Amino acid sequence: MVIAIITFFSRNSDILSPTRIFIIVWSLVIGLTNLKLSYLQHTWQPIEWINILIGPISFIVGAAIVYSLNINEKIWTIDSLRINKNLFEIDNNKLFNAVTLLFILFIIGFILILVKAGTVPVFSSQPGKTRA
């Protein structure tokens, strides 16, 4: 995480790079859960650590593979993207429709969880069972 934060200060770096944000968020989440700020937290067994770390590690490995495959390709810097932004045509109607569709799918999924579980998982008396 420290390396990801240090790279914020390099010139022409993409501060909102998905990989950088992903690493920082997951490092903070895993770090905060290990602080044992609540009496409800328990010590994780090694198999739980493996299950928890499979997702972030696979994302980072996948991102590293994509970066290494494209290492000789021309990379657009933030400055060059700002200068040449008119080269990329974005259809605002398609973008709006895609965002609207994804939002509707999210709401449908939320309603299905609400109907099946009978409660919102975060407000349930047994959130672990509700999420499952």
N, C-alpha and C positions, 0 to 999 in steps of 0.2 A: 504494500500500500504506500509506503514511503516513497518508493521509486515512482509510482504513478503520480503522486502529488508533486514530486520534484520536477517531473516532465511538464507540469503546467507552466513552468517558468522558461522553457525553451522557446526561442523565437519561432514564430509561424506555426506553433503547435495548435492542434484542434482541441480546445478545452473540453468540448462536448463529444469527444470520440467515444463511441459506444463501448469499446473495450476498456478504455480508461475509467469511464463512469461505472461500468459493471464491476471492475476490480475494486474500486474504492467503496462502492455500496456493499458488496459482499464482505469485504474486509471489515467494514464498520459493523455490519450485522453480526458476523461471527465473533468479532471482538467484544461487542456489547453483550452478547449472550454468555460469554465466558466470564464476564465480570460478576455474575451472580448478584444482580441488583434486587432480586425478588426472592422471597422464600419459596416461591413456586418452582424456581429453576432447579434442575437437578444436573448431576454430572453425567456427561454423555459417555456411552460405551464406545469402544473402537468401531463396532459395526455401524453405529449411528453416525460417527464421524465420516466413515466411508460413504454412507448414503448421502450425507449432507454435502460433501465435497465433490461428489461425482459431477453434479451439474456445473458448478463454476469452473472446475478443471477442464471439463469437456468443452465448454464455451471458449476458454482461453486457448486450449490446444487448437480448436477449430479456427479461431481468429489468427493464431500464429501460422497455421498452414496456409490460410488465404493470403496473409501478408507475405509469406515466403514465396508463394507461387507468383505473386505480382511484384516481386522485388525489382525487376528491371523495367517495369511499366512507368510511364510518366504519371506523376502524382500531381493532382491539382492542389495548389496551396490555397489557403483561405483568401489571400489577396487576389490571386488569379481568378478564383470563382466569383469574387465580387466584381471584378472588372468585366468578366465575360459572362455575366449572369443572363444576358439576353440570348446566349447560344442555346440555353436549355428552355424549351417550351413546356410549361406546366398547364394542363387543362384544369382550370379551377373547378369546373362542374364535375369532372371525374373525381378529383380529389375530395370535393365535398360529398359526393355520393359514396365514395369508399369509406370516409370517416363516419358518415351517417349509418351505413350498413354495419360497420364494426361496432358502433355504439349500440345499435339495435340488437345485434347478436350478444353483446355483453349483458344488456338488460334482460334478454330472454334467458340466458344462462343463470343470471342472478335470480330471476323469478322461479326457474326450475329448482334451484337449490332451496329457495324459500318454501316452495310447495312440498318438496320431498322431505326436507329436514323439519319443516314447521317453524323454523326460526332462522335468523341471521346468525351464521357461525360465530361471529365475534361477540354477540350478546347471549349466546347459549350458556347454560350452566355446565355443559360438557363440550367445549369447543373442539376437542380432539376427535370425538365421535361424530360430531356434526360435519366437520371437514372431510372425514373419511367417507 
